[in-house]
Amino acid sequence: MPDLGFEDPPLPRIEIAATTFAFENAKLIQLLKLRGAAIKTDKFDEMRKIDAEINDYKNKNLEHVTRPCSVFMTFENEEGYQRAVQFDEIVTKSTIPEVRDLKGWLGDQDIEIQAASEPSDIIWENRHWTPWQRTKGEIVAALVIGAALALSFAIVFVGRKTQAGVYAKYPVPASCQPFHDNYGDQLESFAVLDYEANTKLESEGRDPSYAGYLQCFCDQQTADGIASDAPYGPDGAQICADYSFYAYLALGIGNAITGFIVVVNTLLTELAVGLIAWIGYDTHSEMLTKITNGVFLAQFFNTALVLLLVEANFSETFTFAAGAFNGAYPDYVPSWYEVTGDTFVQTMLINAFFPVIMQVIADLQVWLFRRMDQGWEKDPMERPYKTKVTQVSQYVEMYSGPPYIVHFKYSSVFNCVYVTMLYGVGLPIMFPIAVLTFAIFWSLERYHMAYSYRLPPSLDDKLTKNAVRVLKFSPVMLLANGYWMLSQS
């Protein structure tokens, strides 16, 4: 092959440092993993059954599992590596017959060369999956995650519609101060009249909508410590009882939706991780990149878009969907910030501290299991020598930290950045919340890397390049949605 000029002076020959053969042995690797799990959990009867299955499979498929299907080569210099990765282009474009003939191997076999990942980055038991099998897996994973998001949307939709019904009946006044200033001691009488008028509307089958007298009066009574079932007016009507119930109901629904979004994000993360790992990517870098993007898209839709769509009113824009999306807000009106915007802020604030809560729970769980294994030994000098496990692998598993879940970290960063960029112009508090989130995230990562995480596999640059590629589009959302928010008076 022609010299590509990566070494000076040119090399007389290309030296190969190491050669490793790979085999079609995915089934054998799976059986060996099951055997290892059985040994680690002291299930020796199950181990013997797996041993018999391994021997039977090996005897029936010996030629198949011992025939190399690919070769991994490590070159001693850059010239050799570059010739290999550019092999197809060099051979195809060459006019020299001897070079063009290099494409064939053993007569009728074509040579295909690809750049390989680090050995620890390769998932060897997944190398037998074909591109079409992975595509089918991706379709199934997308459908399942889509169904989970649709269910989340439906639950939030029902909750918000119930809350909207409460606000339609009892609109939240912009301020109660004008009511107290203008009506003073007469506010009770106007509240009673407001109650009687709307009660009559309800008895006639029409939708009530209180004008604000009753809301402001009852809020003041509650602040003064007066029970909500106190009688008012000549008929002794409990005008605040119904309002108090629905006010707490609306508040409870709003807080429940905030907590629900945070919990669903965690469940979506676990679901996406499991499904994408099931697809069968053959390197950790590719699998973690897919997990990062899948979890991010699911979290972003659930955090930033579900609530927005539930509250949206399409009657003035997308009329074909106005029947389904008939919420209270056709635009970013002031009341949107009071209700929906407040929920976004609460959600992001909870997201900021949620990793700390999860870390405390995880640390307490690890501490509890280790102390139980030590038999609650009181002497700190004796604790390292006290254990109930019977194998080294069990001991290592119990006293090792968790794996480095870098995909989850990336997706959380992406979600925080994108939600902040999307709503930060209209909700400026999002920016300091994002700074707080990243500060907590950085502190936890420093702690984890020093005291907790296991050594991760050697990954290539796919995750880093993917992060740059994803994050570079976030300013577009800031400009587009920020302009929309600022254009509303």
Secondary structure, DSSP 8 states (H G I E B T S, - for coil): ----S-SSS--SS--EEEEEEEES-HHHHHHHHHHHHHHHTT-HHHHHHHHHHHHHHHHHSHHHHTSEEEEEEEESSHHHHHHHHTHHHHHHH---HHHHGGGEETTTEE--------GGGB-GGGTT--HHHHHHHHHHHHHHHHHHHHHHHHHHHHHHHHHHHHHHHS---S-SHHHHHHHGGGHHHHHHHHHHHHHHHHHTT------SHHHHHHHHHHHTT--TT--BTTTTB-HHHHHHHHHHHHHHHHHHHHHHHHHHHHHHHHHHHHHHHHH--SBHHHHHHHHHHHHHHHHHIIIIIHHHHHHBB-TTS-GGGTTT-B-SBSS--HHHIIIIIHHHHHHHHHHHHHHHHHHHHHHHHHHHHHHHHTTT---TTTGGG-----SHHHHHHHHS-----HHHHHHHHHHHHHHHHHHTTT-TTHHHHHHHHHHHHHHHHHHHHHHT--------SHHHHHHHHHHTTHHHHHHHHHHHHHT--
